[in-house]
């Protein structure tokens, strides 16, 4: 059985966001190492922000 691709508009929101981010980053034409370093910073920032609002318990 072959899985048919899901149109982007019907894909999960995190897939849509990932595709948008990939396109944005590719348009910058920066070295991959710079983009990956920036993504690490963004990920760490979001993890800190969500940890601060996560209910304790």
C-alpha positions, 0 to 999 in steps of 0.5 A: 500500500502506498501512502498518498502525500497530504497537501500542505494546507491539510498537514498538521500545523507544525508541518506547515510552520516547519515548511514556512521556516525552512523556506524563510531560512533558505531565502536568507542564503546563509551558511548552514552552520549559521542557520543551525546555530540560530535554530539552537538559540531559538529552541533554547529560548522557547524551551526556557519560556515554556518551562517558565509558564509550565504549571508546577506539580 
